[in-house]
């Protein structure tokens, strides 16, 4: 008798919970860039704490993953740290009949990470290209000590990887001894633990390591805003159609003062 | 009734042998009515109260259960074959691109630039089709140094260049299909020496299986070389030397270790083990195949241990007792009598471990550095087949050449593990059995 009451109680609790989660709460899925995942999570948390009736799910996985999910229809919003390619827009058009909507939501200066104990402080774009394509292999060729340069990079599903390849390597191949790590946090961890390491990634992750100047220019807010830092880029959100309803409110909030203040908090730079 | 039983007890014992042949056992069932012999059959007291007296009675639940098990078995086999077929079919996309030919200067291709509408960014200049307009709308202050001309152009439009899709590196639109020769042999030259490159994303994608296969093999061999001796010696200890109470504790705890999630092992290797290895051995690469092999060993030891322990425990007791009786020590018994007798089982354990290690994804994804290098140095990064699939599958465009190549890697994994198991099962085990059981 007692057991029946307990079982009945549990079953009713579960059904009530599932029903209430299905009713009323709007769901928005956000997938994509690993560079933007901290930012997207912070936005989602703050927004959900203010508007209780909406539930936002944020996942990482890389820009490529997010764009593929947008094309396949498994996500509403896609975060990307690189713009969509023509071939991807074409696929989206074939599948859904729209070209998609691009929303730049933050600016980022791609930071070059160096270990804290590294004496090198400045690298030119040409040196960066030569280091990552394998022409320069020793730190003493760029002004450091006599040690082999250990290259760390992202996996090739990452927007950061593609952006770096297009803009810094100008389309050349990465050196085959470049180690590919699954995520910016892994790159930061590897460079922090390896005295001869060099890596790259978003500015928000730079903890425990130091960043190097590129062409003598620091990645500060002013330099990125006026475009003098050579590897600065927009961070995008892509949608299939123009936003309406709850999604429109969320995106307007992100582009408004509160959302952009959060961008500053995390370490990126506001879009305006 | 009782006296019948006691009386015919003796006769039943005498006639026990008679009831072992089928014809006599079922002689008095209804089925044999036409052929029933006329002579009187002695009553077997053991059969009077059992339904087997009438032969195999038809139980509906038994019948349904048998049919159900048959259906499940055939469905699973059909399912496995369907998976094989699906993987090979998807892998054929690798060969459906354009045949490789001379590539024209692809940047001049007049493809229409699809421009997306933008939302919410009022003061960011609109994208135009003509690149000249873009260059005029410089974002803020121009750098005053004219000497570094490339910084000039890069700095003033680094942001806008990113948004301008018309200057995107255009590919020909039709992807070059991967050829078997490219996959298997050297496909690029670095500094004049033939080398194998895996760079699927880029202007000219480069696919090659050699570094991936080599990497998987290297990590597996290192893992097995570390894990197999430890596991086999542990199994020998548990079976032959450990007191009973210790055995009851050890066996379940190592079997629980088999359920350890491989992500946690990979994470542990990445954060802690790699630093320790680098400090001990002074390696250049912090994440290398040795660290991956160590992680693999942690994952594979419980499997080899369990199967070896079962094999050793199922060696017939008379062999062990005979050896001990003839004056052998415990170690001599274990190493020279029991272990050789259990060799087929030990061999099967190692093959199982190899299969597990070859397809392991998460550990190698985190702990080996994923650089597709081919060399004999165990302190260099490697890229395994399973880690490649794990890292790249999520982003790849559907039905592209890259997609097909990834499925081809999966098919290769299938084929390798399957053929290894088949060879081990059908060929080597029989020979080992014959040798060690003296037939």
Interface residues (C-beta under 8 A of the other chain):
Chain A: X61 X62 X63 X64 X65 X67 X68 X72 X82 X83 X84 X85 X86 X87 X88 X89 X90 X91 X93 X99 X100 X101 X102 X103 X104 X105 X107 X125 X134 X148 X150 X155 X156 X157 X161 X162 X163 X165 X166 X167 X171 X173 X174 X176 X177 X178 X179 X180 X181 X182 X186 X189 X190 X193 X194 X196 X197 X215 X225 X226 X227 X228 X229 X230 X231 X232 X233 X234 X238 X239 X242 X243 X251 X252 X255 X271 X272
Chain B: X111 X113 X114 X115 X116 X117 X118 X119 X120 X121 X123 X124 X138 X139 X140 X141 X143 X148 X150 X151 X154 X155 X156 X157 X158 X159 X160 X161 X162 X163 X165 X168 X169 X170 X171 X173 X190 X195 X197 X198 X199 X200 X201 X202 X203 X206 X270 X271 X274 X275 X284 X285 X286 X287 X365 X366 X369 X370 X371 X372 X373 X380 X381 X383 X391 X392 X394 X395 X396 X397 X398
